[in-house]
Each structure stands twice: as structure tokens, then as C-alpha cells.
């Protein structure tokens, strides 16, 4: 499964079912660029478990505001459209995998 870029308009439908890891990011954010390859690895290894959705906070300010995103990257884990966990800042792959596995 490929990583999906969601907008304010498509966000709700993208997270509506299953386990979804949402990356709130911006192109100018250094730590966001560092976490991108980590998310790609997780997507290729765990596509059957979790869907990865990226939200550019500059382009989709309403969704970021709805989830209280104050700093980026903010990673929110959603299950069937409901927030179940959240981490802020760059996290190593192992930590993100552990977060996903705790909720599957």
C-alpha cells in the first residue's frame, strides 16, 4: 500500500477504518524530512497492518487545528477514525513499530 497524502477534504475518509498512522508534517521541517524514509520503510513492511497518511500542515490547517497539532512532526495513530495514541518529534522506526503493534 502506498503512503497517502490527505487534505482537509479527504482526511476523514482516509482514516475511517482500520489502523492509520497519520504524519502531520511540512516540507520546510527538518525532522519531518528525517522521518519520511522511516515511514516509507514501515509502509513497505507493515502495509497489511497499518495505513500511512501524510497531512501537510501548511496546506491543510483545519485538520491540523482539529487535532491540536502545535509542533511537527506529530504522529497520531488512529483506529477506525478515533485517535488512540500520539507522539511528537522524530522517533526511530523501532519506537513507531512498537506504537503500531500496541494497538493492532
N, CA, C and O atoms as a MOPAC input file, in Angstrom:
PM7 MOZYME 1SCF
protein

 N      0.85900 1    -1.18500 1     0.00000 1
 C      0.00000 1     0.00000 1     0.00000 1
 C      0.90000 1     1.24100 1     0.00000 1
 O      1.89900 1     1.28400 1     0.71700 1
 N      0.55700 1     2.21000 1    -0.77400 1
 C      1.35300 1     3.42700 1    -0.84200 1
 C      0.92400 1     4.41300 1     0.24100 1
 O     -0.21100 1     4.38700 1     0.71800 1
 N      1.85700 1     5.27800 1     0.61200 1
 C      1.54800 1     6.33100 1     1.57000 1
 C      0.59800 1     7.31600 1     0.88600 1
 O      0.80400 1     7.69600 1    -0.26700 1
 N     -0.43400 1     7.71700 1     1.60600 1
 C     -1.47400 1     8.58900 1     1.06000 1
 C     -1.28000 1    10.00900 1     1.57700 1
 O     -1.00600 1    10.21000 1     2.76000 1
 N     -1.42300 1    10.99100 1     0.69500 1
 C     -1.43600 1    12.38800 1     1.13100 1
 C     -2.88700 1    12.80900 1     1.26600 1
 O     -3.64600 1    12.78000 1     0.29800 1
 N     -3.26500 1    13.19900 1     2.47300 1
 C     -4.65300 1    13.59000 1     2.72100 1
 C     -4.76800 1    15.11200 1     2.78800 1
 O     -3.81100 1    15.81300 1     3.11700 1
 N     -5.95800 1    15.59700 1     2.47000 1
 C     -6.26100 1    17.02000 1     2.56200 1
 C     -7.35800 1    17.21000 1     3.61100 1
 O     -7.90700 1    16.24300 1     4.14000 1
 N     -7.66300 1    18.47200 1     3.89800 1
 C     -8.77100 1    18.74300 1     4.81700 1
 C    -10.04400 1    18.05100 1     4.33000 1
 O    -10.85200 1    17.58900 1     5.13600 1
 N    -10.21500 1    17.98200 1     3.01300 1
 C    -11.42800 1    17.40200 1     2.43000 1
 C    -11.44200 1    15.87600 1     2.47900 1
 O    -12.50900 1    15.27900 1     2.62300 1
 N    -10.27500 1    15.23300 1     2.36100 1
 C    -10.23100 1    13.77300 1     2.27200 1
 C     -9.83100 1    13.08200 1     3.57000 1
 O     -9.91600 1    11.85700 1     3.66300 1
 N     -9.40200 1    13.83400 1     4.56500 1
 C     -8.84600 1    13.24600 1     5.78300 1
 C     -9.78400 1    12.24100 1     6.45000 1
 O     -9.37700 1    11.11600 1     6.74100 1
 N    -11.01400 1    12.62700 1     6.68900 1
 C    -11.95600 1    11.76200 1     7.41400 1
 C    -12.15000 1    10.43100 1     6.70700 1
 O    -12.19700 1     9.38900 1     7.36000 1
 N    -12.26500 1    10.44600 1     5.38100 1
 C    -12.46100 1     9.18300 1     4.66800 1
 C    -11.19500 1     8.33400 1     4.68500 1
 O    -11.28200 1     7.10600 1     4.66900 1
 N    -10.02200 1     8.96000 1     4.71600 1
 C     -8.75900 1     8.20600 1     4.72500 1
 C     -8.53100 1     7.46800 1     6.04900 1
 O     -7.89000 1     6.41800 1     6.06400 1
 N     -9.04500 1     8.00300 1     7.14900 1
 C     -8.78700 1     7.40100 1     8.46100 1
 C     -9.97600 1     6.61700 1     9.00200 1
 O     -9.94000 1     6.15600 1    10.14400 1
 N    -11.02500 1     6.45700 1     8.20300 1
 C    -12.29100 1     5.93400 1     8.71800 1
 C    -12.25600 1     4.47600 1     9.17500 1
 O    -13.02100 1     4.09900 1    10.06300 1
 N    -11.38700 1     3.64900 1     8.59200 1
 C    -11.39100 1     2.24400 1     9.00900 1
 C     -9.98000 1     1.71100 1     9.16400 1
 O     -9.05200 1     2.10700 1     8.45800 1
 N     -9.85300 1     0.79600 1    10.11600 1
 C     -8.56500 1     0.16400 1    10.34400 1
 C     -7.59900 1     1.03700 1    11.12300 1
 O     -7.97900 1     2.06300 1    11.68800 1
 N     -6.34900 1     0.61300 1    11.14300 1
 C     -5.28700 1     1.30000 1    11.84800 1
 C     -4.58200 1     2.23300 1    10.87100 1
 O     -4.12800 1     1.80600 1     9.80900 1
 N     -4.49400 1     3.51200 1    11.23600 1
 C     -3.88600 1     4.51200 1    10.36200 1
 C     -2.88700 1     5.33200 1    11.15200 1
 O     -3.20900 1     5.84300 1    12.22500 1
 N     -1.66900 1     5.46200 1    10.62800 1
 C     -0.64000 1     6.30200 1    11.21900 1
 C     -0.63600 1     7.61100 1    10.43400 1
 O     -0.34100 1     7.62100 1     9.23900 1
 N     -0.95900 1     8.70600 1    11.09900 1
 C     -1.05100 1     9.99400 1    10.42400 1
 C      0.17900 1    10.84000 1    10.77200 1
 O      0.47900 1    11.07300 1    11.94200 1
 N      0.87600 1    11.28900 1     9.73600 1
 C      2.06600 1    12.12500 1     9.89900 1
 C      1.69700 1    13.55900 1     9.53900 1
 O      1.46600 1    13.87400 1     8.37200 1
 N      1.64100 1    14.43300 1    10.55300 1
 C      1.43600 1    15.86300 1    10.31100 1
 C      2.81800 1    16.46700 1    10.10900 1
 O      3.66000 1    16.40600 1    11.00500 1
 N      3.05800 1    17.05200 1     8.93300 1
 C      4.38900 1    17.49000 1     8.54200 1
 C      4.31900 1    18.75400 1     7.68900 1
 O      3.23300 1    19.24100 1     7.37300 1
 N      5.48600 1    19.27900 1     7.32000 1
 C      5.59900 1    20.38500 1     6.36100 1
 C      6.92300 1    20.22400 1     5.60900 1
 O      7.88900 1    19.69500 1     6.15800 1
 N      6.96700 1    20.68000 1     4.35500 1
 C      8.17200 1    20.49700 1     3.53800 1
 C      9.41700 1    21.18400 1     4.12000 1
 O     10.53300 1    20.71900 1     3.88700 1
 N      9.24900 1    22.26000 1     4.85600 1
 C     10.38200 1    23.01900 1     5.39800 1
 C     10.91400 1    22.46400 1     6.71800 1
 O     11.90300 1    22.97100 1     7.24800 1
 N     10.27100 1    21.43400 1     7.24800 1
 C     10.59600 1    20.88500 1     8.57500 1
 C     11.66900 1    19.80300 1     8.46700 1
 O     11.43700 1    18.75400 1     7.86700 1
 N     12.84100 1    20.05700 1     9.04800 1
 C     13.95100 1    19.10000 1     9.00200 1
 C     13.61800 1    17.74000 1     9.58900 1
 O     13.80200 1    16.72700 1     8.91400 1
 N     13.12800 1    17.68300 1    10.84000 1
 C     12.77600 1    16.37900 1    11.42100 1
 C     11.70200 1    15.64900 1    10.61200 1
 O     11.68100 1    14.41800 1    10.57700 1
 N     10.81000 1    16.40500 1     9.96000 1
 C      9.77800 1    15.77800 1     9.11000 1
 C     10.43700 1    15.05700 1     7.93700 1
 O     10.03600 1    13.95200 1     7.57300 1
 N     11.44900 1    15.69100 1     7.34800 1
 C     12.15600 1    15.06800 1     6.22800 1
 C     12.94500 1    13.84400 1     6.70500 1
 O     13.11600 1    12.88200 1     5.95600 1
 N     13.42600 1    13.88300 1     7.95700 1
 C     14.17500 1    12.74400 1     8.50800 1
 C     13.26400 1    11.54200 1     8.74200 1
 O     13.69000 1    10.39900 1     8.57800 1
 N     12.02000 1    11.79400 1     9.12100 1
 C     11.11300 1    10.68800 1     9.44600 1
 C     10.48000 1    10.07200 1     8.19100 1
 O      9.99500 1     8.94200 1     8.23600 1
 N     10.48400 1    10.80100 1     7.08600 1
 C      9.84400 1    10.31300 1     5.85800 1
 C     10.35700 1     8.93500 1     5.41800 1
 O      9.53800 1     8.06100 1     5.13300 1
 N     11.68600 1     8.70100 1     5.34900 1
 C     12.14200 1     7.36300 1     4.93300 1
 C     11.78100 1     6.27200 1     5.94700 1
 O     11.59000 1     5.11500 1     5.57300 1
 N     11.68700 1     6.63800 1     7.22500 1
 C     11.27900 1     5.68400 1     8.25700 1
 C      9.83600 1     5.24300 1     7.99000 1
 O      9.51600 1     4.05700 1     8.07300 1
 N      8.97500 1     6.20600 1     7.67200 1
 C      7.57500 1     5.88800 1     7.38000 1
 C      7.45900 1     5.04600 1     6.11600 1
 O      6.60500 1     4.16300 1     6.03700 1
 N      8.31500 1     5.31200 1     5.11900 1
 C      8.30100 1     4.50500 1     3.89200 1
 C      8.68300 1     3.05600 1     4.19100 1
 O      8.09700 1     2.12800 1     3.63300 1
 N      9.67300 1     2.86400 1     5.07600 1
 C     10.06300 1     1.50200 1     5.47200 1
 C      8.90600 1     0.79600 1     6.16800 1
 O      8.58900 1    -0.35100 1     5.85500 1
 N      8.27800 1     1.49100 1     7.11500 1
 C      7.14600 1     0.90400 1     7.84000 1
 C      6.03300 1     0.55200 1     6.85700 1
 O      5.41700 1    -0.50900 1     6.96100 1
 N      5.77900 1     1.45000 1     5.90100 1
 C      4.73200 1     1.18900 1     4.91000 1
 C      5.04100 1    -0.06700 1     4.10500 1
 O      4.14800 1    -0.87700 1     3.85500 1
 N      6.28300 1    -0.23600 1     3.70100 1
 C      6.61800 1    -1.41100 1     2.88700 1
 C      6.60100 1    -2.69900 1     3.70700 1
 O      6.31800 1    -3.76800 1     3.16600 1
 N      6.90000 1    -2.61500 1     4.99900 1
 C      6.96400 1    -3.81700 1     5.83600 1
 C      5.64800 1    -4.14700 1     6.53500 1
 O      5.39900 1    -5.30800 1     6.86100 1
 N      4.79600 1    -3.13500 1     6.77100 1
 C      3.59500 1    -3.34800 1     7.58400 1
 C      2.31100 1    -2.89400 1     6.88700 1
 O      1.32800 1    -2.56200 1     7.55000 1
 N      2.32000 1    -2.88000 1     5.56500 1
 C      1.15400 1    -2.39200 1     4.81500 1
 C     -0.11200 1    -3.18300 1     5.12500 1
 O     -1.22000 1    -2.65800 1     5.01700 1
 N      0.05300 1    -4.44800 1     5.51100 1
 C     -1.11000 1    -5.27100 1     5.83400 1
 C     -1.68100 1    -4.94800 1     7.22500 1
 O     -2.78700 1    -5.37400 1     7.55700 1
 N     -0.92700 1    -4.19900 1     8.03000 1
 C     -1.33100 1    -3.88200 1     9.40200 1
 C     -1.79900 1    -2.43800 1     9.54300 1
 O     -2.79100 1    -2.16100 1    10.21700 1
 N     -1.07400 1    -1.51700 1     8.89800 1
 C     -1.33000 1    -0.08500 1     9.10900 1
 C     -1.24800 1     0.68600 1     7.79200 1
 O     -0.43600 1     0.37700 1     6.92000 1
 N     -2.09800 1     1.68100 1     7.67500 1
 C     -2.09000 1     2.58900 1     6.52500 1
 C     -1.38700 1     3.86300 1     6.98600 1
 O     -1.60200 1     4.31400 1     8.11200 1
 N     -0.55600 1     4.44300 1     6.13400 1
 C      0.13900 1     5.68000 1     6.49300 1
 C     -0.41900 1     6.82300 1     5.67000 1
 O     -0.49400 1     6.75600 1     4.44300 1
 N     -0.81000 1     7.87700 1     6.37700 1
 C     -1.39000 1     9.06600 1     5.75200 1
 C     -0.56300 1    10.27800 1     6.17200 1
 O     -0.27900 1    10.46600 1     7.35500 1
 N     -0.18100 1    11.09200 1     5.19800 1
 C      0.56900 1    12.30800 1     5.49100 1
 C     -0.34500 1    13.52200 1     5.29000 1
 O     -1.11800 1    13.58700 1     4.33400 1
 N     -0.23400 1    14.48000 1     6.21800 1
 C     -1.01000 1    15.71700 1     6.12000 1
 C     -0.03300 1    16.88500 1     6.18900 1
 O      0.62500 1    17.09800 1     7.20800 1
 N      0.05400 1    17.63700 1     5.10000 1
 C      0.88500 1    18.84000 1     5.04500 1
 C      0.14900 1    19.93800 1     5.81900 1
 O     -0.90600 1    20.40500 1     5.39100 1
 N      0.71600 1    20.34600 1     6.96500 1
 C      0.00500 1    21.29700 1     7.83300 1
 C     -0.11900 1    22.68700 1     7.21500 1
 O     -1.03100 1    23.43600 1     7.56500 1
 N      0.77900 1    23.03700 1     6.30700 1
 C      0.67600 1    24.34200 1     5.64400 1
 C     -0.52200 1    24.39400 1     4.70200 1
 O     -1.18000 1    25.42600 1     4.57500 1
 N     -0.79600 1    23.27000 1     4.04200 1
 C     -1.88700 1    23.19800 1     3.07300 1
 C     -3.22600 1    22.80900 1     3.69700 1
 O     -4.28300 1    23.07400 1     3.12500 1
 N     -3.17500 1    22.18200 1     4.86800 1
 C     -4.38500 1    21.63000 1     5.48900 1
 C     -4.47200 1    22.04200 1     6.95500 1
 O     -4.44500 1    21.20500 1     7.85800 1
 N     -4.57500 1    23.33600 1     7.16600 1
 C     -4.52300 1    23.88500 1     8.51500 1
 C     -5.72500 1    23.48900 1     9.36900 1
 O     -5.60700 1    23.40300 1    10.59100 1
 N     -6.87400 1    23.24700 1     8.74800 1
 C     -8.06500 1    22.89900 1     9.52100 1
 C     -7.90600 1    21.54600 1    10.20500 1
 O     -8.22800 1    21.40500 1    11.38500 1
 N     -7.40800 1    20.54900 1     9.46900 1
 C     -7.21100 1    19.22400 1    10.05900 1
 C     -6.17300 1    19.29000 1    11.17400 1
 O     -6.35900 1    18.68400 1    12.23000 1
 N     -5.08800 1    20.01700 1    10.94900 1
 C     -4.05800 1    20.16800 1    11.98500 1
 C     -4.65500 1    20.82000 1    13.23100 1
 O     -4.37100 1    20.39900 1    14.35200 1
 N     -5.47900 1    21.84200 1    13.03500 1
 C     -6.12100 1    22.52600 1    14.17100 1
 C     -7.09400 1    21.59500 1    14.88900 1
 O     -7.16000 1    21.58800 1    16.11900 1
 N     -7.84900 1    20.80800 1    14.12000 1
 C     -8.82300 1    19.88300 1    14.70600 1
 C     -8.16200 1    18.88600 1    15.66100 1
 O     -8.77100 1    18.45600 1    16.64000 1
 N     -6.90600 1    18.52400 1    15.36500 1
 C     -6.20100 1    17.54600 1    16.19200 1
 C     -5.17300 1    18.19600 1    17.12000 1
 O     -4.34900 1    17.50300 1    17.71700 1
 N     -5.22100 1    19.52100 1    17.24100 1
 C     -4.36500 1    20.23600 1    18.18600 1
 C     -2.88300 1    20.12600 1    17.89200 1
 O     -2.06600 1    20.12700 1    18.81300 1
 N     -2.52500 1    20.03000 1    16.61800 1
 C     -1.12200 1    19.90000 1    16.24400 1
 C     -0.43800 1    21.25700 1    16.42300 1
 O     -0.75000 1    22.22100 1    15.72400 1
 N      0.49600 1    21.31400 1    17.36700 1
 C      1.21400 1    22.55300 1    17.66700 1
 C      2.65600 1    22.52300 1    17.16100 1
 O      3.22600 1    23.56400 1    16.83600 1
 N      3.24300 1    21.32400 1    17.09600 1
 C      4.59900 1    21.20500 1    16.58400 1
 C      4.65700 1    19.97900 1    15.67500 1
 O      3.87000 1    19.04300 1    15.81600 1
 N      5.59600 1    20.00700 1    14.75000 1
 C      5.69600 1    18.91600 1    13.78300 1
 C      7.11800 1    18.36800 1    13.77800 1
 O      8.05000 1    19.10400 1    14.10100 1
 N      7.31500 1    17.11000 1    13.42600 1
 C      6.24700 1    16.18400 1    13.08000 1
 C      5.44100 1    15.72800 1    14.29800 1
 O      5.99000 1    15.48200 1    15.37200 1
 N      4.14500 1    15.62400 1    14.10400 1
 C      3.26700 1    14.98800 1    15.07600 1
 C      2.71100 1    13.74500 1    14.39600 1
 O      2.14500 1    13.81900 1    13.30600 1
 N      2.87800 1    12.61000 1    15.04900 1
 C      2.38300 1    11.33700 1    14.52300 1
 C      1.20200 1    10.91800 1    15.39400 1
 O      1.34800 1    10.72900 1    16.60100 1
 N      0.03700 1    10.77500 1    14.77600 1
 C     -1.14500 1    10.34300 1    15.51300 1
 C     -1.58100 1     8.98600 1    14.96900 1
 O     -1.72200 1     8.79900 1    13.76100 1
 N     -1.78900 1     8.05500 1    15.87800 1
 C     -2.26800 1     6.73000 1    15.49400 1
 C     -3.78200 1     6.70400 1    15.67300 1
 O     -4.29900 1     6.97500 1    16.75700 1
 N     -4.47600 1     6.37500 1    14.59700 1
 C     -5.93700 1     6.33000 1    14.59000 1
 C     -6.38300 1     4.88300 1    14.40900 1
 O     -5.75300 1     4.10800 1    13.69100 1
 N     -7.48300 1     4.53800 1    15.07500 1
 C     -8.07700 1     3.21600 1    14.87200 1
 C     -9.55400 1     3.43200 1    14.58900 1
 O    -10.29200 1     3.94500 1    15.43000 1
 N     -9.97700 1     3.03300 1    13.38900 1
 C    -11.36500 1     3.21300 1    12.95000 1
 C    -11.84100 1     4.65400 1    13.15300 1
 O    -12.95700 1     4.89600 1    13.61300 1
 N    -10.97000 1     5.60400 1    12.80000 1
 C    -11.33100 1     7.02200 1    12.84700 1
 C    -11.15400 1     7.69200 1    14.19200 1
 O    -11.39300 1     8.89400 1    14.31000 1
 N    -10.73900 1     6.94900 1    15.21700 1
 C    -10.56200 1     7.52100 1    16.55300 1
 C     -9.07900 1     7.56700 1    16.92400 1
 O     -8.34200 1     6.61400 1    16.67300 1
 N     -8.65100 1     8.66800 1    17.51500 1
 C     -7.26600 1     8.80400 1    17.95400 1
 C     -7.00800 1     7.86400 1    19.12800 1
 O     -7.74000 1     7.88400 1    20.11800 1
 N     -5.95900 1     7.03400 1    19.01400 1
 C     -5.62300 1     6.11300 1    20.09800 1
 C     -4.24900 1     6.38800 1    20.71000 1
 O     -3.96900 1     5.95600 1    21.82900 1
 N     -3.39400 1     7.10500 1    19.98200 1
 C     -2.06300 1     7.40400 1    20.51600 1
 C     -1.43400 1     8.53300 1    19.71000 1
 O     -1.88100 1     8.85100 1    18.60800 1
 N     -0.38100 1     9.13700 1    20.28100 1
 C      0.27200 1    10.25600 1    19.60700 1
 C      1.70700 1    10.39000 1    20.09900 1
 O      1.98800 1    10.20300 1    21.28300 1
 N      2.61200 1    10.71700 1    19.17900 1
 C      3.98800 1    11.05700 1    19.53400 1
 C      4.36300 1    12.31900 1    18.77100 1
 O      3.86600 1    12.56700 1    17.67300 1
 N      5.25100 1    13.11400 1    19.37100 1
 C      5.67400 1    14.36900 1    18.74800 1
 C      7.18000 1    14.35000 1    18.55900 1
 O      7.92700 1    13.94000 1    19.44800 1
 N      7.61900 1    14.80000 1    17.38600 1
 C      9.04100 1    14.85000 1    17.08200 1
 C      9.51000 1    13.59400 1    16.36600 1
 O      8.75900 1    12.63100 1    16.21400 1
 N     10.77200 1    13.61900 1    15.92800 1
 C     11.34200 1    12.46000 1    15.23700 1
 C     11.42000 1    11.28300 1    16.19700 1
 O     11.86700 1    11.43300 1    17.33400 1
 N     10.99100 1    10.12600 1    15.74700 1
 C     11.08400 1     8.89200 1    16.51900 1
 C     11.72800 1     7.82500 1    15.64900 1
 O     11.46300 1     7.76700 1    14.44800 1
 N     12.57500 1     6.97300 1    16.23900 1
 C     13.16200 1     5.89400 1    15.44300 1
 C     12.09700 1     4.87100 1    15.04000 1
 O     11.03600 1     4.77200 1    15.65600 1
 N     12.40800 1     4.12600 1    14.00200 1
 C     11.48000 1     3.13800 1    13.46100 1
 C     10.98900 1     2.17500 1    14.53700 1
 O      9.79600 1     1.87400 1    14.59300 1
 N     11.88500 1     1.68900 1    15.39000 1
 C     11.51500 1     0.71200 1    16.41400 1
 C     10.40400 1     1.24600 1    17.31300 1
 O      9.47800 1     0.52100 1    17.67700 1
 N     10.51200 1     2.52600 1    17.66400 1
 C      9.51400 1     3.13200 1    18.55100 1
 C      8.15400 1     3.22800 1    17.86200 1
 O      7.12000 1     2.98000 1    18.48300 1
 N      8.15700 1     3.58700 1    16.58500 1
 C      6.89800 1     3.68100 1    15.84300 1
 C      6.27200 1     2.30000 1    15.63600 1
 O      5.05300 1     2.15400 1    15.72500 1
 N      7.09400 1     1.29400 1    15.36200 1
 C      6.59200 1    -0.07100 1    15.19000 1
 C      5.96700 1    -0.56700 1    16.49700 1
 O      4.91700 1    -1.20800 1    16.48800 1
 N      6.63000 1    -0.26200 1    17.62200 1
 C      6.10600 1    -0.65900 1    18.92400 1
 C      4.74500 1    -0.00300 1    19.17000 1
 O      3.82700 1    -0.63900 1    19.68900 1
 N      4.62300 1     1.27000 1    18.79500 1
 C      3.36800 1     2.01700 1    18.94600 1
 C      2.26000 1     1.34000 1    18.11700 1
 O      1.15100 1     1.13200 1    18.60900 1
 N      2.56700 1     1.00600 1    16.88200 1
 C      1.59800 1     0.35100 1    15.99500 1
 C      1.18200 1    -1.00700 1    16.56700 1
 O     -0.00500 1    -1.32300 1    16.64400 1
 N      2.16900 1    -1.79500 1    16.96100 1
 C      1.88500 1    -3.14500 1    17.46100 1
 C      1.06200 1    -3.12800 1    18.73900 1
 O      0.32700 1    -4.08000 1    19.00500 1
 N      1.16500 1    -2.07800 1    19.53000 1
 C      0.40100 1    -1.97100 1    20.77500 1
 C     -1.09600 1    -1.80400 1    20.51700 1
 O     -1.90900 1    -2.03400 1    21.41200 1
 N     -1.46400 1    -1.40100 1    19.29000 1
 C     -2.86700 1    -1.09500 1    19.00300 1
 C     -3.49600 1    -1.95300 1    17.90900 1
 O     -4.66100 1    -1.75400 1    17.56600 1
 N     -2.73900 1    -2.90600 1    17.35500 1
 C     -3.31600 1    -3.66800 1    16.25100 1
 C     -4.26500 1    -4.74800 1    16.70600 1
 O     -4.82400 1    -5.46800 1    15.87900 1

